[in-house]
Amino acid sequence: MGSGKTSIGKKLSKMMKFNFIDTDHLIEEKTGVDIPTIFEHEGESGFRKRENKILEDISNIENSVLGTGGGIIILEENRKIIKNMGFIVYLTASIKELVYRTEQDRNRPLIKDGDTKKKIEEILKEREKIYENISNIKISTDNYDTVKLSKIIIKNYEKNNS
């Protein structure tokens, strides 16, 4: 959350001449409501089911950069699908940077109430090992330059696929 998945994903897809697909955007298109509304009416478990369905629907795509919500990896089934889809990049940022990027954003239901820093720390504690285990590469986005980061990802992607 706030690591730069969407902005880097968009830049990366342009540089690679791939499509950019954002799972949260697809869920919003399909339901006709935003993510916070889904959380409000269906809770996190309802949202995770929707994420899984979207992921299954797009699991055979090629030549695409996929941006997902950070929690999509919670379900083991999703991790298997993602792993089979291709090269996985884990974008990280310092807690300080994540708080700066997200604390004013009300479209983030998991951190909308209470202490943003504490919530982010809890989420990372829960997910960090999963991110590290599933990814092909881990990159910090603290020094946020989408072109530079995209070039690093492309270089690693090409090395992985040669």
C-alpha positions as YAML, in Angstrom:
chain: A
units: angstrom
residues:
- id: 1
  name: MET
  ca: [0.00, 0.00, 0.00]
- id: 2
  name: GLY
  ca: [1.69, 3.16, -1.21]
- id: 3
  name: SER
  ca: [4.75, 1.37, -2.57]
- id: 4
  name: GLY
  ca: [4.18, 2.62, -6.12]
- id: 5
  name: LYS
  ca: [2.59, -0.41, -7.77]
- id: 6
  name: THR
  ca: [0.28, 1.61, -10.00]
- id: 7
  name: SER
  ca: [2.63, 4.41, -11.07]
- id: 8
  name: ILE
  ca: [5.60, 2.09, -11.62]
- id: 9
  name: GLY
  ca: [3.36, -0.51, -13.27]
- id: 10
  name: LYS
  ca: [2.06, 2.05, -15.75]
- id: 11
  name: LYS
  ca: [5.55, 3.34, -16.58]
- id: 12
  name: LEU
  ca: [6.95, -0.19, -16.84]
- id: 13
  name: SER
  ca: [4.18, -1.33, -19.16]
- id: 14
  name: LYS
  ca: [4.78, 1.65, -21.48]
- id: 15
  name: MET
  ca: [8.51, 1.00, -21.59]
- id: 16
  name: MET
  ca: [7.95, -2.71, -22.32]
- id: 17
  name: LYS
  ca: [5.07, -2.03, -24.73]
- id: 18
  name: PHE
  ca: [2.86, -4.28, -22.57]
- id: 19
  name: ASN
  ca: [-0.69, -3.71, -21.34]
- id: 20
  name: PHE
  ca: [-1.15, -2.48, -17.78]
- id: 21
  name: ILE
  ca: [-3.85, -4.24, -15.78]
- id: 22
  name: ASP
  ca: [-4.86, -3.07, -12.31]
- id: 23
  name: THR
  ca: [-6.91, -5.66, -10.41]
- id: 24
  name: ASP
  ca: [-8.49, -3.07, -8.11]
- id: 25
  name: HIS
  ca: [-9.63, -1.08, -11.15]
- id: 26
  name: LEU
  ca: [-11.11, -4.23, -12.73]
- id: 27
  name: ILE
  ca: [-13.01, -5.00, -9.52]
- id: 28
  name: GLU
  ca: [-14.40, -1.46, -9.42]
- id: 29
  name: GLU
  ca: [-15.41, -1.68, -13.09]
- id: 30
  name: LYS
  ca: [-17.13, -5.02, -12.58]
- id: 31
  name: THR
  ca: [-19.01, -4.02, -9.42]
- id: 32
  name: GLY
  ca: [-19.71, -0.39, -10.29]
- id: 33
  name: VAL
  ca: [-18.53, 0.76, -6.85]
- id: 34
  name: ASP
  ca: [-15.20, 1.71, -5.31]
- id: 35
  name: ILE
  ca: [-13.06, -0.52, -3.08]
- id: 36
  name: PRO
  ca: [-14.02, 1.24, 0.19]
- id: 37
  name: THR
  ca: [-17.71, 0.59, -0.58]
- id: 38
  name: ILE
  ca: [-17.01, -3.10, -1.18]
- id: 39
  name: PHE
  ca: [-15.16, -3.27, 2.17]
- id: 40
  name: GLU
  ca: [-18.03, -1.47, 3.87]
- id: 41
  name: HIS
  ca: [-20.69, -3.88, 2.57]
- id: 42
  name: GLU
  ca: [-18.80, -7.18, 2.22]
- id: 43
  name: GLY
  ca: [-15.84, -6.77, 4.55]
- id: 44
  name: GLU
  ca: [-12.31, -7.75, 3.72]
- id: 45
  name: SER
  ca: [-13.25, -11.40, 3.08]
- id: 46
  name: GLY
  ca: [-15.82, -10.38, 0.45]
- id: 47
  name: PHE
  ca: [-13.27, -8.19, -1.24]
- id: 48
  name: ARG
  ca: [-10.66, -11.00, -1.20]
- id: 49
  name: LYS
  ca: [-13.17, -13.31, -2.95]
- id: 50
  name: ARG
  ca: [-13.65, -10.67, -5.65]
- id: 51
  name: GLU
  ca: [-9.88, -10.33, -6.02]
- id: 52
  name: ASN
  ca: [-9.57, -14.08, -6.45]
- id: 53
  name: LYS
  ca: [-12.28, -14.17, -9.13]
- id: 54
  name: ILE
  ca: [-10.65, -11.33, -11.10]
- id: 55
  name: LEU
  ca: [-7.26, -13.02, -10.83]
- id: 56
  name: GLU
  ca: [-8.70, -16.29, -12.13]
- id: 57
  name: ASP
  ca: [-10.35, -14.40, -15.01]
- id: 58
  name: ILE
  ca: [-7.05, -12.84, -16.13]
- id: 59
  name: SER
  ca: [-4.68, -15.68, -15.22]
- id: 60
  name: ASN
  ca: [-3.90, -16.52, -18.86]
- id: 61
  name: ILE
  ca: [-2.97, -13.04, -20.01]
- id: 62
  name: GLU
  ca: [0.42, -12.46, -21.60]
- id: 63
  name: ASN
  ca: [2.55, -9.41, -22.37]
- id: 64
  name: SER
  ca: [1.02, -7.49, -19.49]
- id: 65
  name: VAL
  ca: [2.12, -5.79, -16.32]
- id: 66
  name: LEU
  ca: [-0.28, -6.61, -13.52]
- id: 67
  name: GLY
  ca: [-0.77, -4.26, -10.59]
- id: 68
  name: THR
  ca: [-2.57, -5.81, -7.64]
- id: 69
  name: GLY
  ca: [-3.68, -4.75, -4.22]
- id: 70
  name: GLY
  ca: [-1.06, -5.57, -1.60]
- id: 71
  name: GLY
  ca: [-3.34, -8.07, 0.13]
- id: 72
  name: ILE
  ca: [-3.96, -10.27, -2.89]
- id: 73
  name: ILE
  ca: [-1.18, -12.59, -1.72]
- id: 74
  name: ILE
  ca: [-3.00, -13.46, 1.51]
- id: 75
  name: LEU
  ca: [-4.87, -16.33, -0.18]
- id: 76
  name: GLU
  ca: [-2.59, -19.22, -1.07]
- id: 77
  name: GLU
  ca: [-4.66, -19.88, -4.20]
- id: 78
  name: ASN
  ca: [-3.87, -16.35, -5.41]
- id: 79
  name: ARG
  ca: [-0.17, -16.85, -4.74]
- id: 80
  name: LYS
  ca: [-0.20, -19.96, -6.95]
- id: 81
  name: ILE
  ca: [-2.00, -18.13, -9.75]
- id: 82
  name: ILE
  ca: [0.36, -15.14, -9.56]
- id: 83
  name: LYS
  ca: [3.45, -17.38, -9.47]
- id: 84
  name: ASN
  ca: [2.24, -19.12, -12.65]
- id: 85
  name: MET
  ca: [1.61, -15.79, -14.39]
- id: 86
  name: GLY
  ca: [5.24, -14.74, -14.55]
- id: 87
  name: PHE
  ca: [7.90, -12.47, -13.10]
- id: 88
  name: ILE
  ca: [6.94, -11.04, -9.70]
- id: 89
  name: VAL
  ca: [8.29, -7.75, -8.37]
- id: 90
  name: TYR
  ca: [8.02, -6.86, -4.67]
- id: 91
  name: LEU
  ca: [8.06, -3.08, -4.33]
- id: 92
  name: THR
  ca: [9.03, -1.86, -0.87]
- id: 93
  name: ALA
  ca: [9.33, 1.48, 0.85]
- id: 94
  name: SER
  ca: [10.24, 2.63, 4.33]
- id: 95
  name: ILE
  ca: [7.44, 2.90, 6.88]
- id: 96
  name: LYS
  ca: [8.00, 6.66, 6.96]
- id: 97
  name: GLU
  ca: [7.57, 6.88, 3.17]
- id: 98
  name: LEU
  ca: [4.50, 4.60, 3.15]
- id: 99
  name: VAL
  ca: [2.84, 6.71, 5.85]
- id: 100
  name: TYR
  ca: [3.64, 9.91, 3.91]
- id: 101
  name: ARG
  ca: [2.17, 8.46, 0.70]
- id: 102
  name: THR
  ca: [-1.00, 7.01, 2.23]
- id: 103
  name: GLU
  ca: [-2.09, 8.86, 5.36]
- id: 104
  name: GLN
  ca: [-4.30, 11.39, 3.54]
- id: 105
  name: ASP
  ca: [-5.82, 8.84, 1.15]
- id: 106
  name: ARG
  ca: [-9.33, 7.85, 2.27]
- id: 107
  name: ASN
  ca: [-9.59, 5.17, -0.44]
- id: 108
  name: ARG
  ca: [-7.52, 2.75, 1.64]
- id: 109
  name: PRO
  ca: [-9.98, 0.88, 3.84]
- id: 110
  name: LEU
  ca: [-7.38, -1.06, 5.81]
- id: 111
  name: ILE
  ca: [-5.80, 2.12, 7.19]
- id: 112
  name: LYS
  ca: [-8.67, 4.61, 7.18]
- id: 113
  name: ASP
  ca: [-9.26, 4.46, 10.94]
- id: 114
  name: GLY
  ca: [-6.65, 5.16, 13.55]
- id: 115
  name: ASP
  ca: [-2.88, 5.28, 13.53]
- id: 116
  name: THR
  ca: [-1.69, 4.94, 9.90]
- id: 117
  name: LYS
  ca: [1.89, 4.10, 10.91]
- id: 118
  name: LYS
  ca: [0.79, 1.36, 13.31]
- id: 119
  name: LYS
  ca: [-1.63, -0.15, 10.76]
- id: 120
  name: ILE
  ca: [1.05, -0.22, 8.05]
- id: 121
  name: GLU
  ca: [3.52, -1.85, 10.43]
- id: 122
  name: GLU
  ca: [0.94, -4.52, 11.32]
- id: 123
  name: ILE
  ca: [0.12, -5.21, 7.68]
- id: 124
  name: LEU
  ca: [3.80, -5.49, 6.74]
- id: 125
  name: LYS
  ca: [4.53, -7.78, 9.67]
- id: 126
  name: GLU
  ca: [1.73, -10.07, 8.46]
- id: 127
  name: ARG
  ca: [2.69, -10.02, 4.76]
- id: 128
  name: GLU
  ca: [6.41, -9.30, 4.37]
- id: 129
  name: LYS
  ca: [7.62, -12.93, 4.42]
- id: 130
  name: ILE
  ca: [4.96, -13.88, 1.88]
- id: 131
  name: TYR
  ca: [6.04, -11.03, -0.41]
- id: 132
  name: GLU
  ca: [9.66, -12.09, -0.12]
- id: 133
  name: ASN
  ca: [8.89, -15.77, -0.76]
- id: 134
  name: ILE
  ca: [6.77, -15.19, -3.84]
- id: 135
  name: SER
  ca: [8.79, -12.47, -5.59]
- id: 136
  name: ASN
  ca: [11.58, -12.77, -8.15]
- id: 137
  name: ILE
  ca: [13.01, -9.39, -7.18]
- id: 138
  name: LYS
  ca: [12.63, -6.91, -4.30]
- id: 139
  name: ILE
  ca: [13.09, -3.20, -5.02]
- id: 140
  name: SER
  ca: [12.85, -0.18, -2.73]
- id: 141
  name: THR
  ca: [10.85, 2.73, -4.13]
- id: 142
  name: ASP
  ca: [11.98, 5.27, -1.52]
- id: 143
  name: ASN
  ca: [14.01, 7.12, -4.15]
- id: 144
  name: TYR
  ca: [10.97, 7.30, -6.37]
- id: 145
  name: ASP
  ca: [11.98, 7.53, -10.04]
- id: 146
  name: THR
  ca: [9.62, 5.40, -12.12]
- id: 147
  name: VAL
  ca: [11.91, 5.33, -15.16]
- id: 148
  name: LYS
  ca: [14.97, 4.23, -13.19]
- id: 149
  name: LEU
  ca: [12.98, 1.62, -11.26]
- id: 150
  name: SER
  ca: [11.36, 0.34, -14.46]
- id: 151
  name: LYS
  ca: [14.79, -0.06, -16.10]
- id: 152
  name: ILE
  ca: [15.98, -2.12, -13.11]
- id: 153
  name: ILE
  ca: [12.88, -4.31, -13.34]
- id: 154
  name: ILE
  ca: [13.26, -4.78, -17.11]
- id: 155
  name: LYS
  ca: [16.92, -5.74, -16.75]
- id: 156
  name: ASN
  ca: [16.05, -8.35, -14.11]
- id: 157
  name: TYR
  ca: [13.05, -9.59, -16.10]
- id: 158
  name: GLU
  ca: [15.18, -10.10, -19.21]
- id: 159
  name: LYS
  ca: [17.91, -11.85, -17.22]
- id: 160
  name: ASN
  ca: [15.28, -14.13, -15.66]
- id: 161
  name: ASN
  ca: [13.74, -14.98, -19.04]
- id: 162
  name: SER
  ca: [16.93, -15.62, -21.01]
...
